[in-house]
Amino acid sequence: MLAIHHLKMYFVLFVLSYFSGILNLVHATEFAATVQLEASKPAYNSPWARYATWEQKNWDKYTNTAKELPSPISPKQKLEIPIVGDVANGKKLIADRKLGGSCLACHLVPDEHLMGNVGIDLTEIGTWENDEERMFNHIYDSRIYNPNSVMPPWGAHGLISPTEIKDIVAYLKTLKSPVEFAEAVDNPANRPVPVETRNNLDPFENPAMASLELGEQLFQQQCSSCHQSAAKYKGWAVKMPKYAPSLQKVLGVEEFVTRHARATKQLNYVMQSKENLALAIYLRALSNGEAIAVDVKDAKTQAAFKRGETLMLRKQGQLNLACVDCHQTGANKWLRGQYLTTTKGMIDHFPTYRTSRGEIWDIRKRLQWCNVSVRANELPPDASEYAELELYLTAINNGQIMNVPGIRH
């Protein structure tokens, strides 16, 4: 009888173990139907408003991440030759950061500091015997000569007037000598590649560690009644984002926190709030040291991944730039004093503390900032387009090691 009793007990344990494994497998691949998610409200403070410290202009005439608008290539502009312009004003204009970052963001010219090298060296352009009308048109709309150009259509998109372009051409014609750099760092070809050496998990180095502590406190206060052991969620965040059938969209950690907290605890931890960032950091930090392993094999996720890949190629904003223009064509080069990275290694440290801004950013805020930088209207943080970009970026970073919270300049 005792043997039969033990056999029954082992059978029960086996069944429980089996079904637990099945549930874990379901949870690992997609959101189970039992996961409670509030689905009717925006996951952000509504109505959405741009951050007060960011550029407040409206660029609704230009393509953004959600909406593609026509931007026809201009016909060649016919001019009287030789072009006559104000050389001094031309020199001033190429360094004017208010005009979309200025020519110096990408090009070398004499007597300037921290120039970029994404574009060609212009220091001797006056010796090239260029057709002046071609020089003008290249600045006005370089797509005339290369439809995939990474140079903004300065004239066609209204950033610089035709008269101002003439002034720039007049200045460029005077450049006939190689640049002499006042300081070694002024030469982007010899500028040392930045390496992050700070210990991002040291609270004395990284202010975001305080948010990690808050996240642990919130988990214990609000989540532990249902989720007794936080340790069981090690490995969860490296599989995010995932497609959520109940929402019919890709869901990242931050939006999951918002919608799950609302559905289960009636807590309004909206995306990019202090509480949301804290829990997102804590849930990711549980997987620190684990390799990112987003699964994109099912049909809905694969379709979202492909849409994210397409969005990486979309030219956006008044500057007409795509993600790949900076992080593929311009990768491993300098945009003024900023080093452009490849997409590999871009995601594993988010949310990250940005020392240049003095605040923690999740990946969605990083995408919003990129939009504003190219003068495109950004989207709310829970936009499905941002979710698909996050999915794409995370999936191509599969194998990278989670290390959250990050710290970057």
Buried (B, 14 or more C-beta within 10 A) or exposed (E): EEEEEEEEEEEEEEEEEEEEEEEEEBBBBBBEEEBBBBBEEBBBBEEBEBBEEEEEEEBEEBBBBBEEEEBEBBEBBEBEEEBEBBBEBBBBBBBBEEBBBBBBBBBBBBEBEBBBBBBEBBBBBBEEEBEBBEBBBBBBBBBBEEEEBBBBBBBBBEBBEEEBBBBBBBBBBEBEEEBEBEEEEBBBEEBEEEEEEBEBBEEEBBBBBBBBEBBBEBBEEBBEEEEEEBEEBBBBBBBBBBBBEBBEBBBBBBBBBBBBBBBBBEBBBBBBBEBBBBBBBBBBBBBBEBBBBBBBEEEBBBEBBEBBBEBBEBBBBBBBBBBBBBBBBBBEBBBBBBBBBEBBEBBBBBBBBBEEEEBBBBBBBBBBBBBBBBBBBBBBBBBBBBBBBBBBBBBBBEEBBBBBBBBBE
